[in-house]
Amino acid sequence: MRTIVEIPDNQLLELTQFAAEKQVSRAELIRRAIAEYLQRYASPIEDKAFGLWAQRGEDGLVYQERLRGEWD
């Protein structure tokens, strides 16, 4: 997917020089930077599950005990 991003001239110059040093395109450097940023600031999987039962109207432990009660 293509997108347009405004980059200040001084950053673009540095990016161009860095890309030349690393022998990769500016676009590849930007993709790598985005991937690293997303990985660094991604929410831990535990945070994504927190509060999952909040809208259920039933306590998770009560639910678990009810299901396990069916095993008897």
N, C-alpha and C positions, 0 to 999 in steps of 0.2 A: 504494500500500500504506500502510496506517496503522500507526503504531507509537506506543508510549508512552515518553516520555523525561522523567525528573525533571530539572527546571531550577530552580536556586536562585531564591528570590523576587527578589533584587536583580538577577540577570541577566534574569529575565522582565520586570521593570519596565523595564530599559534596552532590551530587545528590543521591548517594546510601544511605547516612546517613539520608538525609531529607525524602527520600521515606520510609525508615524503621520507622521513627518517625510518619509519616502520614499514614502508613500502606497501601500504594499504590505502584504500580510498578513504576520503573523509566520511562518506556514507557508512562504511564499515566501522570506522571509529565511533561514529554516533550510535550505531546499532549496539556495539559493545558497551558503550557508556550507559545506554538505557538499560541493557540487560543487567549490568552490574548494579545499577541504582535500584532496579526492581527487586533484585535478589537481596540486596543489603537492607532495604526497608520493607520487605514483605512481612506480613503478620505471621507469627508462628502458628502452626496448625492448631495448637491448643487454644489460642485466642479466637480462632474462627468457630470453635465448638462451644465456647463459653456462652452461657445464656440460651442454649439451643432449646431448652425445655420451658423457657419463660412464657411462651404463648400457649402451652399445652393445657393448662388448667389442672394438671395433675403432677404431683411430686414424682420425680424420677425414681426415687427409692420405693415409693408405694407401687408404682407401675412395675418395677422389677420384681418386687415381692409377690404381686398379683400373678405375674406370668410364671414365676417359679412355683407358685402354689398349685398351678395346673399340673405339675409333674408328679404330685403325690397320688 
